[in-house]
Amino acid sequence: MSEIILDGHKLNWHKERVEAWLRGERIAPITMDCALTRRCTYRCVYCYGQLQANDEKKMTKDVIFSFLDDAAEIGVKAISFVSDGESTCSPYLYDAILRGKKNGLDMALGTNGYLLKEERLEEILPALTYLRFNVSAGEADRYAYIMGCNKDCFETVCNSIKKCVEIKKKKKLDVTLGLQMVLMPDLKDQIIPTVKLGKELRVDYVVIKHCSDDESGALGVDYSKYDELTDLLKEAESYSDRQCLIKVKWSKILSKARRRYFQCYGPPFIMQLSGSGLVAPCGMLFNTKYKKYHIGNIVDKPFKEIWKSKRYWDVLDLIASDKFDATTMCGTLCLQDRVNEFLWDLRHGEAISKDVKGTRPLHVNFI
């Protein structure tokens, strides 16, 4: 796990595509985050998905397979089923993972784990680069409250994680198994229990991350209170050992949600799709009120055609222009934030694209 980057970016290992972007070429995304549905079995207190409502269209198996075929054809390197819905709610998830892998794409899944089918785990785990369980509490009662579900869901999910660990070890698979805790300051009582749970379940890592909010503060996250958790978070990291890495996303947790760039350069490299089929620059612009930034829908038109369209590049040019201000016009601490910082520095002469020597990090195509 020393070779995994959980707080930062991996664009330095994609120099060729970065340099093509600097030359003004139209590049394919390296990573695409998407969901296969907007539905979810949980109602987490910190869920950004409630702020992403848009017109949903049905993602059929044909639509999903066509998207995965197009992504591979244009040069996308990795697909993560992580977005504004719980993809285990889709009957096509397992076949989609296998289709993407067959196409040569690195595949990943983020899930609450409740609906994972045990009988399909041996089939999909060899096809996944990583499987991340969203577990933001280490005690059943608090888990039920924080994640908006029944108390017995906790045991079900823990058993699914144990089964994944068992299969990985038995078959000596490369898939990385992790837990992710989304930390709101008032949920601090679950930091250590969640870390201990991860170690008990023998996952490869536990990552503790910030909670994003929209530009109006709809979720009520008080970013100033993260500073008060520094000692507790350092204690959490002290539980790391050779079997389980405990990592805090310090760069975002201590940022007070401030951006140091104004335009958004990240989406050409890491694009997001809603579980409705909507193609937009990022998840923070999924909501219908941001329709001016919506590009198309893969239910209506193949992704390859959307990517080639004037609309796709007009929208990406717009958010990269002085007509868009990332500090005030979109939500906090987005998926592309670290990528944006690097590209901003690169475009404005404060950084250089360089050859990276040594061991490539794990999950290099999930930038």
N, C-alpha and C positions, 0 to 999 in steps of 0.2 A: 504493500500500500504506500510505500515511500515514493512510488512513481506515479501516484495519482494526484491530479490538480483539482482541488475542490473549492478553491478560492482564487480565481484569476481567469486566464484565458489561454488558448493554445494556438493563436494565430501565427506565432513565430514558426510553427511547424507547417505552415501553409503559405510559405513565402511566394510561391509562384502565383497563387490566386490573389494574394494581397497586391502584388506588383501589377497584375492585370487590372485590378480595380483602380490603382493609382494612375494607370494609363488611360482610364476612362472606358475600359472594355466592359461589356455586359457579362457578368459572371454568374454561374449557378451558385446557389447557396451551398455551403459546406455541410451545415447541419439544418435539419428542419424539425421543429417541434410541432406536433399536431395531436389532436384527439380524434377518436372515431365516433364520438357522440358528445352531446352537451349534458347528458344525464349523469346523475351520481347517486350512490346509495347513502352518502353521508351529507351532513350539513355543518362543516367545520366553522368554528367561530371566526377564523381568519380568512375564509375563502374569498379569493379575488374573483372567482367565477361568477358570483352573484352580481358583479359589476360589469360583466361582459355580454349581457343579453343581446342577441341579434337574431335575425330571421333564420330559423333552423330548417334545413333540408335533410332528407334521409340519406345517410351514407350507406349505400348498398355495397355488397361484395364487389360488384363490377367496378363501381366508382373508386373504391379503395385500391383495388388491384391496378386499375388504370393509373392512378396517382403514383403508386409505387414503381410501376414500369416507367412512367415519364420521368420521375425523379432520378432513377438510375441512368436513364438514357442521356439526360442533359448534364450529368456530372455531379449530382448531389452525392455526398459520401456517407451520411448518417441520418437516420430517422429515429426520433424518440417519440414514443406515444406518451407525451406529457403536455397537457394544455388545459383547456377549460372544461373538460369533462372526464369522467372515470371510464377509461376505455375498456375495462373488463365488463362494462354493461353492454358492449357490442358483441353480437354472436360471431363476428368475423375477426376478432382480435388475434386468435391463435393462428389462423390461416394467413392473416396479414403479416405477422412476424416471420412466418416461414417463407412467404412470398418475397418479402423484402430481402431476407438473407439470401435466398436463391438468386436474386438479382444482383448480389454483390454489395448490398448496403449493410453498413453496421446498424444493428437494431437495438433499441433500448425501450424499457417500459418503466414508468412511474405509476404507482397504484396504491390505493389504500389496502389492497390485498384481500378484501372480504369475499369477493366473488371469484377469486382465482380457482380454477378447476384443477384439483390435485391430479386427475387422470391425464391432464395435458402438460404437466410440468416437465416430465422427462423429454417431451417432444420439443418444447420451446426453449428450455434453459440453454441447450447447446447453441441455439441460434441468437442468443442475446449477448450483447457486450456488457450490459449491466441491467439489473433489476433492482429498483429502488422502492422501498416501502415507505409511504408517508405515515409516520407514527409520531405524533406530537405529544405523547404522554406515556409514562412507564407504569402507570397504575390504572386498573380497570375502571374505577369510578371516575377518575379525572379524564381518562381516555373517552369515555362515553359523553361526558360534558363537552370537552374541547372539540371532539370530532363529530358531535351531533349524531350519535348512533346509540343502539342498545348496548348495555354493559357486556352481553355475551359475545359481541363482535370482537372484543379484545382477545379472548381465548382463541377464537376462530382464526384471526389473523396471525397470532403467535404460532399456532400450529402450522399454518401455511409457510411461515418463514422457516420454521424448524425443518419442514419437509424439503424446502429448497436447499437449505444448507446440507441436509443429508444427501440429496441427489448430487449436488456439486462435489462433495467429498468422495462419494462412491464412484462417480464417473470421472473424477479429476477434471472438471470443467474449468474453463477460463472465465466464465461469467462472474462479474463482481456483484456481490449482494450487499446492499446497504440500507440503513434507516435514515430518514430525513425528519428532523424536527423543525417545524416552522414556529419560531419563538416570538410571541408577543410579550412585552415586558411583564405583564401581570400573570403570565403563565410560568414564571421562573421556578415555581415549586416543582416543576416536572423536568427540569434540566438533568439533575443527577439520576432520578429514577429512569429516565429514557436512556441515558448512557449505560446504566447498569443493565437495563433490559437488552440493549444491543449486545453487550458482552455475554450475557447469559444465553442469548440466542445464537451466538457465535457468528454474527455477520462480519463482513470485512471492514465496514466502517459505519460510523454514525456521524452525520453532518448536522450542525445546528446553524440555521440560517435566519435571516431577518424576515419580517412580514412586510410585503409590499402594500401600498395604499394608492388610491387614485389622487389626482391633483387637488380634489376638494377635501381629502381626508375622511372619506366615507366610512372607513373601518375604524377610525379613531386611534390609530397607532401613535403613541407618544415617543418619538425617536430619541428624545433627550434622556429617557429613562434607561436606554440600553447601556449608557456609561456606568450606571450603578451596578450592572451585572458583571462587570469585568472580572472581579475576583472569583465569582461563582463559575463563570465560563472557563477561566483558567484552571479551576479545580476540575471541571468536566474534562478538559483536554489531558489532565494528568492521569486519567484512567486509560490512556492509550497504551497498547503493548504491541508485540509483533503480530498478534492474531487479529487485533481490532484497532483501527485508527479512529480516534475521536478528533473531529476537526470543526472549529468554529469559523464561520465566514466573517472574519474580523473586518475586512475591508469595507463591507457593506454595513455590518452591525454598528460600527463606530463612525460611519460617514454622516450621521444625522440626516440622511436622505438627501444630501446636497449633491448636485451634479456639477462637474467642472468643465462641461462642454455644453454647447448650445444647439448644434445641429446633430441629427441622428444618422450615423454612417453604418451602423451595424446590420440592418436587415438584409442587405445584399449577401451577407455571409451566413446569417442565421435568421431564417424566415419562420413565421408561425402561421399555423392554420387552426381555426376554430373547429370544434366538433360538429359544427353546423355545415362544414364544407367551405366556410368563408376563408379566403386568402387575404391577409392584411399584413402590414409590416411587422406588427408585434401584437401580443395579447392585450396590451393596454389600450389598443385602438380597435378592439373587437366590437364594442358596444355600438348599437345602431346610431347613437348620437355622433359618432365619428365617421359617418358614412363617406365623407369626402376623401377618407384614406382607404376605403375598401376597394379591393382590386378586382375581385371576381369570386366565383364559387366553383369548386371542382365537380359539383353535381351537375352544373350547367355546361361546363366547358372543360376539356382536358387540361391538366395542369401545365403541360408543355406549351399549349397555346396561350394560356394566361401568362406564363413566364416570358414568352416571346412578344407579348402584346405591348402596344404603346402605353396603355393604362398602367401596367406593372411598373415600367420605368419612369413614367410621369410621377407616380406616387412616391417612388423611392427618391427621385430627384427633388420633390417638394419637401420631404422631411429632412433632406440634406442641404436645404437652402436657407437663406436668412428669413424666409417666410414662416419658418417653423422654429419655435424656441422650446427645446426639450426641458428647460428648467421650469416652465410654467404650463406647458400645453399637454403634458402626459403624466402618468403616474410615477411613483417613486421606485427606485432600485429595481429596474426592469431586468429581464433576462439578458439583454444586450449591453448592460451597463459597463462591464469591464472591457468588452470588445470595443464599445464606443470610445472609452477613454484612450485605448491604445491607438485606434484609428484617428481620433482627433489629434493626438500628439504627432502621429505620423504625417497627417495632412498639413499640420501647422509647423512642421520642422522641429518638434521637440523630442522626436524618437526616430529610430531608423528600423527598417526591416532587415533582419540579420539571419544569417545561417546559424542554425542551432546544432551544436555538437553534443554527443553523448546519447544516453538512452532516451528514446521517445517515451513520452508519458503515456500512461494507460488512457484509453478512450480518446485518442488524439483527434478523431474526427468529430467528436462532440465538443465543439470549440468553447 
